[in-house]
Amino acid sequence: MDVVFVHGSGREGADAWPQQAAAAEPGWLFLTREGVADDAARDAQRLLGWLRARGGGHVVAHSYGANAAVLAAQIEPAAVRSLALLEPACFDLARGRPAVEEHIAAMTPVFEVADDASVSARDFSRRFSAGMGMEPPDVPDDELRARVSRLRALRPPWGAGLRPQRDLPAGTLVVTGGWSRLYEETAEALVALGAQHVTLEGTGHRVQDDPRASQVLRQHWGR
């Protein structure tokens, strides 16, 4: 069974999917990052290249990576046998919903100063964390600079080219942790486009780290 796992904006490759990587089967690919930061349009083409070479496959994506997964499915639906989106940051498909608009309003000024050299790495980290509604990471300067370099190069998870007027492919599943109105609103929007929704309470944003997520995925592929 061919399955490709697409990471979010943090960890990449198998490191982003420890539960799944520990039980990996032949035909499973854990996509690694190309360049400094993720890019939905570029990574959608990378996904499609891999899927075409195998005559199609299942796609699993987390958070920011869900933009590349949905974009690939909208470009070439026949290549995607199923789509599983874990806490998807597909905000283009949920515009107009209160928590989504609040998030975009909070994060837009942060992305606007990404290229401003007068904003230090630690200051940018504070701004980014505040916009996300969390505490800034307490890490050494070298690690902080590496993280911030990636975040500065990241394109916002809106304006990514997703088309809200298009239904999602048949066999689309959304999995959320039930902790954030932002991601629950996004899930509601995806359900309106044809997705099924499963909530794994108590898992937080990284739902893939809970053993129940792997069970849900296998049931999804079986259908």
FENCOR-V338979 format. One record per residue. N is the residue number from 1. PHI is phi as a letter, one per 40 degrees, with the letter a starting at -180 (none if undefined). OMEGA is omega in whole degrees, -180 to 180 (999 if undefined). D_FIRST is the distance of its C-alpha to the first C-alpha in whole Angstrom. Layout:
n=N phi=PHI omega=OMEGA d_first=D_FIRST
n=N phi=PHI omega=OMEGA d_first=D_FIRST
This chain:
n=1 phi=none omega=-178 d_first=0
n=2 phi=c omega=180 d_first=4
n=3 phi=b omega=175 d_first=6
n=4 phi=b omega=-179 d_first=10
n=5 phi=b omega=-176 d_first=13
n=6 phi=b omega=-177 d_first=16
n=7 phi=c omega=173 d_first=19
n=8 phi=c omega=-173 d_first=23
n=9 phi=c omega=179 d_first=26
n=10 phi=c omega=179 d_first=26
n=11 phi=c omega=-179 d_first=24
n=12 phi=b omega=176 d_first=22
n=13 phi=f omega=-179 d_first=18
n=14 phi=c omega=179 d_first=17
n=15 phi=c omega=180 d_first=21
n=16 phi=c omega=-175 d_first=20
n=17 phi=b omega=-173 d_first=17
n=18 phi=c omega=180 d_first=19
n=19 phi=c omega=-177 d_first=18
n=20 phi=c omega=180 d_first=14
n=21 phi=c omega=180 d_first=15
n=22 phi=c omega=-179 d_first=16
n=23 phi=b omega=-174 d_first=13
n=24 phi=c omega=178 d_first=11
n=25 phi=b omega=174 d_first=8
n=26 phi=d omega=-179 d_first=7
n=27 phi=g omega=177 d_first=6
n=28 phi=c omega=178 d_first=7
n=29 phi=b omega=174 d_first=11
n=30 phi=b omega=-173 d_first=14
n=31 phi=d omega=176 d_first=16
n=32 phi=b omega=-177 d_first=20
n=33 phi=c omega=175 d_first=23
n=34 phi=b omega=-178 d_first=25
n=35 phi=g omega=-176 d_first=28
n=36 phi=c omega=-174 d_first=30
n=37 phi=b omega=-180 d_first=29
n=38 phi=c omega=178 d_first=26
n=39 phi=a omega=-172 d_first=26
n=40 phi=d omega=-177 d_first=25
n=41 phi=c omega=179 d_first=25
n=42 phi=c omega=-177 d_first=25
n=43 phi=c omega=174 d_first=21
n=44 phi=c omega=178 d_first=20
n=45 phi=c omega=175 d_first=21
n=46 phi=c omega=177 d_first=19
n=47 phi=c omega=-178 d_first=16
n=48 phi=c omega=177 d_first=16
n=49 phi=d omega=179 d_first=17
n=50 phi=c omega=-178 d_first=14
n=51 phi=c omega=180 d_first=12
n=52 phi=c omega=-178 d_first=14
n=53 phi=c omega=-178 d_first=14
n=54 phi=b omega=-179 d_first=10
n=55 phi=g omega=179 d_first=11
n=56 phi=h omega=180 d_first=10
n=57 phi=a omega=178 d_first=7
n=58 phi=c omega=-180 d_first=8
n=59 phi=b omega=176 d_first=11
n=60 phi=b omega=-176 d_first=13
n=61 phi=a omega=-178 d_first=17
n=62 phi=b omega=168 d_first=20
n=63 phi=f omega=-178 d_first=23
n=64 phi=d omega=-178 d_first=24
n=65 phi=c omega=179 d_first=21
n=66 phi=c omega=177 d_first=20
n=67 phi=c omega=177 d_first=23
n=68 phi=c omega=-178 d_first=21
n=69 phi=c omega=-180 d_first=18
n=70 phi=c omega=180 d_first=20
n=71 phi=c omega=178 d_first=22
n=72 phi=c omega=-180 d_first=19
n=73 phi=c omega=178 d_first=18
n=74 phi=c omega=178 d_first=22
n=75 phi=c omega=-174 d_first=22
n=76 phi=a omega=-176 d_first=19
n=77 phi=d omega=-176 d_first=18
n=78 phi=c omega=-179 d_first=16
n=79 phi=c omega=-174 d_first=14
n=80 phi=b omega=-179 d_first=13
n=81 phi=c omega=173 d_first=11
n=82 phi=a omega=-177 d_first=12
n=83 phi=b omega=176 d_first=14
n=84 phi=b omega=-175 d_first=15
n=85 phi=b omega=-177 d_first=18
n=86 phi=b omega=-177 d_first=20
n=87 phi=f omega=-172 d_first=24
n=88 phi=c omega=176 d_first=23
n=89 phi=c omega=-178 d_first=26
n=90 phi=c omega=-171 d_first=26
n=91 phi=c omega=175 d_first=30
n=92 phi=d omega=-177 d_first=31
n=93 phi=c omega=-177 d_first=29
n=94 phi=b omega=-179 d_first=32
n=95 phi=c omega=180 d_first=35
n=96 phi=g omega=178 d_first=38
n=97 phi=c omega=-168 d_first=37
n=98 phi=d omega=-177 d_first=39
n=99 phi=c omega=178 d_first=37
n=100 phi=c omega=-180 d_first=35
n=101 phi=c omega=177 d_first=38
n=102 phi=c omega=179 d_first=40
n=103 phi=c omega=-179 d_first=37
n=104 phi=c omega=178 d_first=37
n=105 phi=c omega=-180 d_first=41
n=106 phi=c omega=-173 d_first=41
n=107 phi=c omega=-179 d_first=39
n=108 phi=d omega=178 d_first=40
n=109 phi=c omega=179 d_first=43
n=110 phi=c omega=179 d_first=41
n=111 phi=c omega=-179 d_first=39
n=112 phi=c omega=179 d_first=42
n=113 phi=b omega=-178 d_first=43
n=114 phi=d omega=-178 d_first=40
n=115 phi=c omega=-178 d_first=42
n=116 phi=c omega=-176 d_first=46
n=117 phi=c omega=180 d_first=47
n=118 phi=c omega=176 d_first=49
n=119 phi=c omega=-177 d_first=47
n=120 phi=c omega=179 d_first=46
n=121 phi=c omega=-178 d_first=42
n=122 phi=c omega=178 d_first=44
n=123 phi=c omega=179 d_first=45
n=124 phi=c omega=178 d_first=42
n=125 phi=c omega=178 d_first=40
n=126 phi=c omega=-180 d_first=43
n=127 phi=c omega=-179 d_first=42
n=128 phi=c omega=-179 d_first=39
n=129 phi=c omega=179 d_first=38
n=130 phi=c omega=178 d_first=41
n=131 phi=c omega=179 d_first=40
n=132 phi=c omega=180 d_first=36
n=133 phi=g omega=-180 d_first=39
n=134 phi=b omega=179 d_first=38
n=135 phi=c omega=177 d_first=40
n=136 phi=c omega=-178 d_first=40
n=137 phi=c omega=177 d_first=38
n=138 phi=c omega=-176 d_first=40
n=139 phi=b omega=178 d_first=39
n=140 phi=d omega=-175 d_first=41
n=141 phi=d omega=-178 d_first=42
n=142 phi=c omega=180 d_first=40
n=143 phi=c omega=179 d_first=37
n=144 phi=c omega=-180 d_first=38
n=145 phi=c omega=179 d_first=39
n=146 phi=c omega=179 d_first=35
n=147 phi=c omega=-177 d_first=34
n=148 phi=c omega=177 d_first=37
n=149 phi=d omega=179 d_first=36
n=150 phi=c omega=-179 d_first=32
n=151 phi=c omega=178 d_first=34
n=152 phi=c omega=-178 d_first=36
n=153 phi=c omega=-177 d_first=34
n=154 phi=c omega=172 d_first=32
n=155 phi=c omega=-179 d_first=32
n=156 phi=d omega=178 d_first=33
n=157 phi=c omega=169 d_first=30
n=158 phi=a omega=-171 d_first=32
n=159 phi=g omega=-176 d_first=33
n=160 phi=c omega=178 d_first=29
n=161 phi=g omega=176 d_first=29
n=162 phi=c omega=-174 d_first=27
n=163 phi=b omega=-177 d_first=29
n=164 phi=c omega=-179 d_first=30
n=165 phi=c omega=-180 d_first=31
n=166 phi=b omega=173 d_first=27
n=167 phi=c omega=175 d_first=25
n=168 phi=c omega=178 d_first=22
n=169 phi=c omega=173 d_first=19
n=170 phi=d omega=-178 d_first=18
n=171 phi=g omega=175 d_first=16
n=172 phi=b omega=-180 d_first=17
n=173 phi=b omega=174 d_first=18
n=174 phi=b omega=178 d_first=20
n=175 phi=b omega=178 d_first=21
n=176 phi=b omega=-178 d_first=24
n=177 phi=c omega=177 d_first=27
n=178 phi=g omega=-175 d_first=30
n=179 phi=b omega=-171 d_first=32
n=180 phi=b omega=178 d_first=33
n=181 phi=c omega=179 d_first=34
n=182 phi=d omega=-177 d_first=33
n=183 phi=c omega=176 d_first=29
n=184 phi=c omega=176 d_first=30
n=185 phi=c omega=179 d_first=32
n=186 phi=c omega=177 d_first=29
n=187 phi=c omega=179 d_first=27
n=188 phi=d omega=179 d_first=29
n=189 phi=c omega=180 d_first=29
n=190 phi=c omega=175 d_first=26
n=191 phi=c omega=178 d_first=26
n=192 phi=c omega=178 d_first=29
n=193 phi=c omega=173 d_first=26
n=194 phi=h omega=-178 d_first=24
n=195 phi=c omega=168 d_first=22
n=196 phi=c omega=-175 d_first=22
n=197 phi=b omega=175 d_first=23
n=198 phi=b omega=177 d_first=23
n=199 phi=b omega=176 d_first=25
n=200 phi=b omega=-175 d_first=25
n=201 phi=d omega=175 d_first=28
n=202 phi=g omega=-177 d_first=30
n=203 phi=c omega=-177 d_first=27
n=204 phi=g omega=-175 d_first=28
n=205 phi=c omega=-178 d_first=27
n=206 phi=c omega=-177 d_first=24
n=207 phi=c omega=-178 d_first=22
n=208 phi=c omega=180 d_first=19
n=209 phi=c omega=178 d_first=21
n=210 phi=c omega=-179 d_first=22
n=211 phi=d omega=180 d_first=20
n=212 phi=c omega=-179 d_first=20
n=213 phi=c omega=179 d_first=18
n=214 phi=c omega=177 d_first=15
n=215 phi=c omega=179 d_first=16
n=216 phi=c omega=-180 d_first=16
n=217 phi=c omega=-179 d_first=13
n=218 phi=c omega=176 d_first=11
n=219 phi=c omega=179 d_first=14
n=220 phi=c omega=180 d_first=13
n=221 phi=c omega=-179 d_first=9
n=222 phi=c omega=179 d_first=11
n=223 phi=c omega=999 d_first=13
